[in-house]
Amino acid sequence: MARYLVTGGAGFVGSHLVLALLARGDDVVVLDDLSTGHRAAVPAGARLVVGDLANDRIVDALLADGPWDAVFHFAALSLVGESMRAPMRYLRDNSGNGIRLIDACVRHGVSRFVLSSTANIFGSATTPTLAEDAPIEPASAYGESKRMIERALLWAERVHGLRGASLRYFNAAGADPAGRLGEDHRPETHLIPLAIDAALGRGPELTLFGEDYPTPDGTCIRDYVHVHDLADAHLRVLTRLESGGVSYNLGNGAGHSVREVLAAVGDVLGRAVPVRVGPRRAGDPARLVACSDLIRAQTGWRPAFGDLHQIVEHASAWRIAHPDGYGPR
């Protein structure tokens, strides 16, 4: 039985990975301060340790209770707009905590480290899709904070032999196909759940941040990747790490504009999404679409739920069944 530590395992993507690890029969410990995650999102069978990554005593005590087959690092502040208002907070908390965790893994003999990174490290695209060798020019302090952790991982491998994977998500979306887990951010900032709530009358009309981008319909284009498929990529990358560190872009390779997403939500729910147009949001590139050929070739990863309507269907089913999300934290 393999043993894994998952920071931020009470959050959206982290909890889905925990579910996938438990399904394999692995032993999983979650470290989460529950500032944005939910106790109820931690699947039964995993042990939850409530604590802050900035607390060296807690982190050291956990890692000393090894051995660990790998550490998965999800815990982070993740709001692009907020990071542009409070950049130093993002650089201090995300980068600082991530680097401290990497250092602790080195000291405690952890051999593999998987980082939840972001496509926001690339800034605006100059090609239809972004491969791993695209120019890295973070579009926000959030993207910069993740890039700093990626760099720390490279040095940890070069000097100490810690094999790291930086998995650069494009837009995580959807929900567990079996309905066990879903998306519950507070406040919610992701387009698909906001559009679902607006269409269902559970939230205000959706604010569309800019419609004057250089795209066919004037709205931003993004690559939506199902959270189930993201969890699968994390499992597959573990074997690849046996031969050294890697960086992978994770997406479906198909871009959808904000207007197209709103149309898909309307199709699935049978009701239109009420919308008002607002100004552009700082830090938002016009287009971010992944080229995921490298992880496909090296691990055999293939998105099982690549269709936008299917992603919206799973997200809608969970939100309709859980009108209050996971309930009180």
C-alpha positions as CSV (number, residue, x, y, z in Angstrom):
1,M,0.0,0.0,0.0
2,A,1.4,3.4,-1.0
3,R,1.2,6.4,1.3
4,Y,0.7,10.0,0.2
5,L,0.4,13.4,1.8
6,V,-2.0,15.8,0.0
7,T,-1.9,19.5,1.0
8,G,-5.1,21.2,0.2
9,G,-6.9,17.9,-0.1
10,A,-10.2,19.5,1.2
11,G,-10.3,21.7,-1.9
12,F,-11.8,21.2,-5.3
13,V,-9.1,19.4,-7.3
14,G,-7.3,18.0,-4.2
15,S,-10.4,16.2,-2.9
16,H,-10.9,14.5,-6.3
17,L,-7.3,13.3,-6.2
18,V,-7.8,11.9,-2.7
19,L,-10.9,10.0,-3.9
20,A,-8.8,8.5,-6.8
21,L,-6.0,7.5,-4.5
22,L,-8.4,5.8,-2.0
23,A,-10.0,4.0,-4.9
24,R,-6.6,2.4,-5.6
25,G,-6.3,1.3,-2.0
26,D,-3.7,3.9,-1.0
27,D,-3.2,5.4,2.4
28,V,-3.9,9.2,2.3
29,V,-3.3,12.0,4.8
30,V,-4.7,15.4,4.0
31,L,-3.2,18.6,5.4
32,D,-5.6,21.6,5.1
33,D,-6.3,24.7,7.1
34,L,-9.9,24.7,5.9
35,S,-9.7,28.4,5.1
36,T,-11.1,27.6,1.6
37,G,-11.5,23.9,1.7
38,H,-14.3,21.9,3.4
39,R,-14.1,19.1,6.0
40,A,-17.0,17.4,4.2
41,A,-15.1,17.3,0.9
42,V,-12.4,15.0,2.4
43,P,-13.5,11.5,1.3
44,A,-14.1,8.9,4.0
45,G,-11.0,6.8,4.4
46,A,-8.5,9.7,4.4
47,R,-7.1,11.2,7.6
48,L,-7.5,14.9,7.8
49,V,-5.0,17.0,9.7
50,V,-6.2,20.6,10.2
51,G,-3.2,22.9,10.1
52,D,-1.4,25.7,8.3
53,L,1.5,25.1,5.9
54,A,3.2,28.0,7.4
55,N,3.5,26.1,10.7
56,D,6.8,24.3,10.4
57,R,6.2,22.3,13.5
58,I,3.0,20.7,12.0
59,V,4.7,20.1,8.6
60,D,7.8,18.6,10.1
61,A,5.8,16.3,12.4
62,L,3.8,15.0,9.5
63,L,6.7,14.4,7.2
64,A,8.7,12.8,10.0
65,D,5.9,10.2,10.3
66,G,7.0,8.6,7.0
67,P,7.9,7.1,4.8
68,W,5.9,8.9,2.1
69,D,5.7,7.7,-1.5
70,A,5.0,11.3,-2.7
71,V,3.6,14.6,-1.6
72,F,0.9,16.3,-3.7
73,H,0.8,20.1,-3.1
74,F,-2.5,21.8,-3.9
75,A,-2.8,24.3,-0.9
76,A,-2.7,27.9,-2.2
77,L,-4.5,31.1,-2.7
78,S,-5.9,31.0,-6.2
79,L,-7.8,34.1,-7.2
80,V,-6.2,35.9,-10.1
81,G,-8.1,39.2,-9.6
82,E,-7.2,39.2,-5.9
83,S,-3.6,38.5,-6.6
84,M,-3.5,41.7,-8.7
85,R,-4.8,43.7,-5.7
86,A,-2.6,42.0,-3.1
87,P,0.5,40.7,-5.0
88,M,2.8,40.5,-2.0
89,R,0.4,38.4,-0.1
90,Y,0.3,35.8,-3.0
91,L,4.1,35.8,-3.4
92,R,4.6,35.5,0.4
93,D,1.9,32.8,1.1
94,N,2.0,30.7,-2.1
95,S,5.6,30.9,-2.9
96,G,6.9,31.0,0.7
97,N,4.8,28.1,1.9
98,G,5.5,26.0,-1.2
99,I,9.2,26.5,-1.0
100,R,9.2,25.7,2.8
101,L,7.2,22.5,2.0
102,I,9.8,21.5,-0.7
103,D,12.6,22.1,1.8
104,A,10.9,20.0,4.4
105,C,10.4,17.2,1.9
106,V,14.1,17.2,1.1
107,R,15.0,17.1,4.8
108,H,12.6,14.1,5.4
109,G,13.7,12.1,2.4
110,V,10.6,12.4,0.2
111,S,11.5,11.3,-3.3
112,R,8.5,12.6,-5.4
113,F,6.6,15.9,-5.3
114,V,3.7,16.9,-7.5
115,L,2.8,20.6,-7.7
116,S,-0.6,21.9,-8.7
117,S,0.5,24.7,-11.0
118,T,-1.3,26.9,-13.5
119,A,-1.5,28.0,-17.1
120,N,-1.4,31.6,-15.8
121,I,2.3,31.4,-15.9
122,F,2.2,31.8,-19.7
123,G,0.4,35.1,-20.0
124,S,-1.2,35.9,-23.3
125,A,-0.8,33.2,-26.0
126,T,1.0,33.9,-29.3
127,T,0.1,30.5,-30.7
128,P,-3.3,28.7,-31.0
129,T,-2.3,26.3,-28.2
130,L,0.4,26.5,-25.5
131,A,3.0,23.7,-25.2
132,E,5.4,23.4,-22.3
133,D,8.1,25.4,-24.2
134,A,5.9,28.4,-24.6
135,P,7.4,31.7,-23.3
136,I,6.8,32.0,-19.5
137,E,5.5,35.5,-18.7
138,P,3.1,35.3,-15.7
139,A,0.0,37.4,-16.3
140,S,-0.7,37.8,-12.6
141,A,0.9,37.6,-9.2
142,Y,-0.9,34.3,-8.8
143,G,0.9,33.0,-11.9
144,E,4.2,34.4,-10.7
145,S,3.8,32.7,-7.3
146,K,3.3,29.3,-8.9
147,R,6.3,29.9,-11.2
148,M,8.5,30.6,-8.2
149,I,7.6,27.2,-6.8
150,E,8.2,25.5,-10.1
151,R,11.7,27.0,-10.1
152,A,12.3,25.8,-6.5
153,L,11.4,22.3,-7.6
154,L,13.9,22.4,-10.4
155,W,16.7,23.4,-7.9
156,A,15.5,20.7,-5.4
157,E,16.0,18.1,-8.1
158,R,19.3,19.4,-9.3
159,V,20.8,19.7,-5.9
160,H,19.0,17.1,-3.7
161,G,17.4,14.6,-6.2
162,L,13.8,15.4,-5.3
163,R,11.9,14.5,-8.5
164,G,9.1,17.1,-9.1
165,A,6.2,17.4,-11.5
166,S,4.7,20.8,-12.3
167,L,1.1,20.2,-13.6
168,R,-0.1,23.3,-15.2
169,Y,-3.9,23.2,-15.2
170,F,-5.8,25.3,-17.6
171,N,-9.4,25.7,-16.3
172,A,-10.5,23.0,-13.8
173,A,-14.2,22.3,-14.1
174,G,-16.9,19.7,-13.7
175,A,-17.6,17.4,-10.7
176,D,-17.2,13.7,-9.8
177,P,-19.2,11.8,-12.4
178,A,-20.8,9.7,-9.6
179,G,-21.9,12.9,-7.7
180,R,-19.8,12.4,-4.6
181,L,-17.8,15.6,-4.9
182,G,-18.1,19.0,-6.5
183,E,-17.0,22.6,-6.7
184,D,-17.8,24.8,-3.7
185,H,-15.6,27.9,-3.5
186,R,-16.6,30.8,-1.2
187,P,-16.7,33.2,-2.8
188,E,-17.2,31.3,-6.0
189,T,-15.2,32.9,-8.9
190,H,-15.2,30.2,-11.6
191,L,-17.3,30.8,-14.6
192,I,-19.2,27.5,-14.9
193,P,-20.6,27.3,-11.3
194,L,-21.4,31.0,-11.4
195,A,-23.3,30.6,-14.7
196,I,-25.2,27.6,-13.3
197,D,-26.2,29.5,-10.2
198,A,-27.3,32.5,-12.2
199,A,-29.4,30.4,-14.6
200,L,-31.0,28.6,-11.6
201,G,-31.8,31.9,-9.9
202,R,-29.6,31.1,-7.0
203,G,-27.2,33.9,-7.6
204,P,-27.0,37.3,-9.3
205,E,-26.8,37.7,-13.0
206,L,-23.4,36.8,-14.3
207,T,-20.8,39.6,-14.9
208,L,-19.0,39.1,-18.2
209,F,-15.6,40.8,-17.7
210,G,-15.0,42.4,-21.1
211,E,-16.3,41.7,-24.6
212,D,-13.6,43.6,-26.6
213,Y,-10.9,40.9,-26.6
214,P,-9.3,39.9,-30.0
215,T,-11.3,36.7,-30.2
216,P,-14.2,35.8,-32.6
217,D,-17.0,36.9,-30.2
218,G,-14.9,39.4,-28.1
219,T,-14.8,37.3,-24.9
220,C,-11.9,35.4,-23.4
221,I,-11.2,31.8,-24.6
222,R,-10.3,29.1,-22.1
223,D,-9.5,25.4,-22.1
224,Y,-11.8,23.6,-19.7
225,V,-10.5,20.3,-18.3
226,H,-12.6,18.0,-16.2
227,V,-11.5,17.6,-12.6
228,H,-11.8,13.8,-12.9
229,D,-9.2,13.9,-15.7
230,L,-6.9,16.2,-13.7
231,A,-6.9,13.6,-10.9
232,D,-6.1,10.9,-13.4
233,A,-3.1,12.9,-14.6
234,H,-1.8,13.1,-11.1
235,L,-1.9,9.3,-10.8
236,R,-0.1,8.8,-14.1
237,V,2.7,11.2,-13.4
238,L,3.8,9.3,-10.4
239,T,5.3,6.5,-12.6
240,R,6.8,9.1,-14.9
241,L,8.7,10.7,-12.0
242,E,10.7,7.5,-11.5
243,S,12.9,8.7,-14.4
244,G,13.1,12.4,-13.4
245,G,11.2,15.6,-13.0
246,V,8.6,16.9,-15.6
247,S,6.4,19.8,-16.4
248,Y,3.1,19.2,-18.2
249,N,0.3,21.4,-19.6
250,L,-3.1,19.9,-18.8
251,G,-6.1,20.7,-20.9
252,N,-8.4,19.3,-23.6
253,G,-6.7,21.3,-26.4
254,A,-10.0,22.9,-27.3
255,G,-10.8,26.5,-26.4
256,H,-14.3,27.8,-25.6
257,S,-15.2,31.5,-25.2
258,V,-17.2,32.8,-22.3
259,R,-20.2,33.2,-24.6
260,E,-19.9,29.6,-25.7
261,V,-19.8,28.4,-22.0
262,L,-22.9,30.4,-21.3
263,A,-24.7,28.8,-24.2
264,A,-23.7,25.3,-23.0
265,V,-25.0,26.0,-19.6
266,G,-28.3,27.3,-21.1
267,D,-28.5,24.1,-23.2
268,V,-27.9,21.8,-20.3
269,L,-30.3,23.6,-17.9
270,G,-32.9,24.6,-20.4
271,R,-32.8,28.2,-19.4
272,A,-30.7,31.2,-20.3
273,V,-28.0,32.6,-18.2
274,P,-28.7,36.3,-17.2
275,V,-25.7,38.4,-18.1
276,R,-24.4,41.9,-17.7
277,V,-21.2,43.2,-19.3
278,G,-18.5,44.7,-17.1
279,P,-15.0,46.0,-17.7
280,R,-12.0,43.7,-18.3
281,R,-10.4,42.1,-15.3
282,A,-6.7,42.7,-14.7
283,G,-4.5,39.7,-15.3
284,D,-6.9,38.0,-17.8
285,P,-5.2,36.9,-21.1
286,A,-7.4,36.8,-24.2
287,R,-6.7,33.1,-24.9
288,L,-5.3,30.2,-23.0
289,V,-5.6,26.8,-24.7
290,A,-3.4,23.8,-23.9
291,C,-1.3,21.6,-26.1
292,S,-1.1,18.5,-23.9
293,D,0.7,16.3,-26.4
294,L,3.7,15.7,-24.1
295,I,1.8,14.2,-21.2
296,R,-0.3,12.1,-23.6
297,A,2.9,10.7,-25.2
298,Q,4.8,10.1,-22.0
299,T,2.0,8.8,-19.7
300,G,-0.9,7.7,-22.0
301,W,-3.2,10.3,-20.4
302,R,-6.4,11.1,-22.3
303,P,-9.2,13.2,-21.1
304,A,-12.2,11.0,-20.5
305,F,-14.7,13.9,-20.3
306,G,-13.5,16.4,-22.9
307,D,-16.9,17.6,-24.1
308,L,-17.9,20.9,-22.7
309,H,-21.6,19.9,-22.4
310,Q,-20.5,16.8,-20.4
311,I,-18.4,19.0,-18.1
312,V,-21.4,21.3,-17.5
313,E,-23.7,18.4,-17.0
314,H,-21.6,17.0,-14.2
315,A,-21.1,20.4,-12.6
316,S,-24.9,21.1,-12.8
317,A,-25.9,17.8,-11.4
318,W,-23.7,18.3,-8.3
319,R,-24.9,21.9,-7.7
320,I,-28.5,21.0,-8.1
321,A,-28.1,18.1,-5.6
322,H,-26.1,20.2,-3.2
323,P,-27.8,23.7,-3.2
324,D,-25.8,24.6,-0.1
325,G,-22.5,23.1,-1.3
326,Y,-20.8,21.2,1.4
327,G,-22.7,23.1,4.1
328,P,-21.0,24.9,7.0
329,R,-17.2,24.5,7.2
